[in-house]
Amino acid sequence: MSEVKLVATTRTDFGKGAARRTRRAGRIPAVLYGHGSDPLHVSLPGHETFLALKQANALFAIEIDGKTTLAITKDVQREPVKNVIEHVDLLIVTKGEKVDVEIPVVVVGESYPGTIHIVELQTLELEAEATNLPRHVEVSIEGLVAGDLITAGAITLPAGATLITDPEATVLTISAPQTSAADIAADAAVADLAASQSAKSAAAAEA
């Protein structure tokens, strides 16, 4: 996994007012912690950080005063309306170290015609090498039929990763869409209306 390099600046002012000033300056408040060290409050370049956080489980190389520290994202706080990043928590990691992470599930392939898939788990919890975290886990539904399901333990994991999620947990199911009585009645009403309008048109033409 390639590292995303960001140059951070140490923060000495704290609180909501200081955080707002940091964001107005085009930077994002963040904290670095882990490995027994005291939390280090920093600010990160806004645009570069925003783009980097679009990548799931990105590995950051945070440069502070000429020293580089490897870190991964543990939490991102966003303003819900404008989706503005308000704060980032970063966990310090080292090469070879393993960490627990949530990995997105990506569905590939097509199930049997006329069926749909329902994703029960959007992510899987895995233990993986901190400096080589997988972006996602692929789940193939190719050729599956109604009634089939896939459990967490049946999924092929990326090399070096270990499953933490319960192996018996259902990740997705395949089903056939059910037509309700209301749907049938609505379809019949539309057909009756169309037939009535057709009859009226024919009568008008004959007149």
Secondary structure as UniProt FT lines:
FT   STRAND          3..7
FT   STRAND          9..10
FT   HELIX           16..24
FT   TURN            25..26
FT   STRAND          27..34
FT   TURN            35..36
FT   STRAND          37..45
FT   HELIX           46..52
FT   TURN            53..54
FT   TURN            56..57
FT   STRAND          59..64
FT   TURN            65..66
FT   STRAND          67..79
FT   TURN            80..83
FT   STRAND          84..92
FT   TURN            95..96
FT   STRAND          98..108
FT   TURN            113..114
FT   STRAND          116..119
FT   STRAND          123..129
FT   HELIX           130..132
FT   STRAND          137..140
FT   TURN            142..143
FT   TURN            146..147
FT   STRAND          149..151
FT   HELIX           152..154
FT   TURN            159..160
FT   STRAND          162..163
FT   TURN            167..168
FT   STRAND          170..175
FT   HELIX           181..206
//
